[in-house]
Amino acid sequence: MSKVEGEIIRAAQELEDEDAILTPWADKQYQDASDGMVNVEIDEQIIIDPAEAAMITDEVEPNEFIHYDVNLNKRTCGCAHWQHYRIACKHAILVWEKYQEQLAERNGARMEADAYVEARARFAVGDKPYFLAQVFIEAANDLKTNRINIKLPCESTYVFDVNKYPPKPLPKSSARAGAAARESVRERTSGGHE
Ligand SMILES: [Zn+2]
């Protein structure tokens, strides 16, 4: 086993032990967005329709405000961060939270805390396999048991860094991808990038 492979398997074990939902790179982007939410506000009266733009207000400097439109279905925000990184920005997460709140009010039932945390993290990365820890762990397990040359949910095993998984999509038709990754890629890959 090469040094890189050993490192990948160890990193996967860590993610598993921590019950991680996201890979470290995705998690870092997501945490930054969550932390930034303190400066973002949304009109209390607004009714969120995921198919329509919802406006938020971002206090970029003290008393300096910028408005952005967030569309949950299209996964777009006026700040362009969401489209660029494919991980929800602070504005999008706030709109999602507001929407969940309104859904819960309508349905009369709230998600359990654990389910909410997972749903929010999955929303943030759009359920993209290359951002999800589970896919990474499965790929590393395949590597351990089959010793096959799998494509991991990060750019390349050669530039593998446990703290930085670049936001590169898996190739569309990677014959060597692990079965689970292949499944979810087929389902999810929409093309149109790079
Ligand atoms: Zn934004």
Residues whose N, C-alpha, C, O or C-beta is under 5 A from the ligand:
A	BS01	ZN	C77 C79 C89 H91 A92
